[in-house]
Every structure is written in C-alpha cells, then in structure tokens.
C-alpha cells in the first residue's frame, strides 16, 4: 500500500456545489480514477477510510456528497456507531432525503463528477471505474448507463432495489452499459429478494454485459460498513478482493 493524501474538494454541478472527499497516492502522479458512491448514511469517517484504502492500492478516488442539495457534509448528524435498531429516527430522517434523489438528478450529478475527474491532474486519461454501496450501487448503475463511453467498470455491494417494476429500475440500464460489472449481493437482504437477484442477472445476460454476480452467504445488507451492526469482516474482505481484481482487469 502506498502513502495516501486526502482532501475535501468542491465540485460545481447544475444545482450548486457538491462537496466531496478526494483520496489519492501521496506522490501526486496521475492514477486511474474511481468514482465511489456512498450508502444512505452519507460521507463520514468510515467511508473516508474505505476511500483511503482504495487510494492506497493505486487509484484516485472521489467520494461525492450525493445529498449536496441539502447542504454540506454531514447532511444528517449520525452517531459514531449507526444502529437504526436502537434509534428508529435515523431512517425517519433519511427516508425523505433518499426519495428526493431521483435517477435524473443522479445522472445530472454524474456528468459533473466525471467531468471533474477528467479535468483533474491527479487522474489518468481514459475511462473510470464506479463502485457503490447499498443505495450507491443503484447510483453506479445509472451512471454507467448514462456514460457508457466513460465507465469501464462497475461494482456494487449489498445493493437494494436493483430490479424492481419501476420504469427507471437500475436493471434496465443493462442495455446501455458497456463496462464490466461485478455485484456482491447480501444473502440476508430484504431489499433484494432472490427474484430481484435473478431479474438483475437476467437483464445483464440478455444485454451481453460482461458480469459476475455473487451472493455472499450469511451476509446482511450493509456488510461492508464497519460502523453499523450489519458489518461482516469476512464478507468485507471478500468484497475488497473482488473490487481490486475488477480494477486490475480494467486498468
């Protein structure tokens, strides 16, 4: 692992400025870019640590505050250890925020994030990779579908609602995706029942997308998030191995 430097950056979007966390190897040389989409709990110390680990493997990593229309990070004040079971008001506060982030807004923001990465002296020329967690997995798919010429790899972990009956369901992006796709589903995830897992993979197969979808046995929704009760160390390390393998194949 290389030494890492990190900072907060401001990204102009059509709807104001999005604050973001940027991590990259400390030598300042241009590296392949990874756009990292948060889970619903937002940009916080644990996600910054994840971005640092990814940057230490040799990448320039951008983690935008996707809720920027409501303010800078933290948009919602959360405890150091996030346990909705102990505090049901967490989801009462987060629910309306998630609902307001429509696919159209995600795509609009993605334009700005990808443009910023392309212009940065810390990134190499060429396509980027996108990874997302929980709700971020959906954002990654919408981004890849909207920018097939810019996104070479897509990863999603414990994503929910990936293949619904909604007219803008993420699985419907498959026809536009040219990237290689890897998804690590949580075995115990009410937000992604087996029928959605099957529908999601069927869409990727029908579209001819290079993909791998795996179910992490016994893992709960949120298994990579060490600041929540869902964390599963074994599943988390499996996720890191899969993500880094995908990035090596891509870059």
Secondary structure, DSSP 4 states (H G I P E B T S, - for coil): ---EEEEEEEEEETTEEEEEEEEEETT---B-EEEEE--TT-S-HHHHHHHHHHHHTT-EEEEE-TTGGG-SSPSS---SSB-TTT-THHHHHHHHHHHH--HHHHHHHHHHHHHHHHH-TTB-SS-EEEEEETHHHHHHHHHHHH-TTTEEEEEEES--SSS-SSTT-GGGGGGG--SEEEEEEEEE-TTS-HHHHHHHHHHHHHTT--EEEEEEEEEETTTT-TTBTT--HHHHHHHHHHHHHHHHHH-
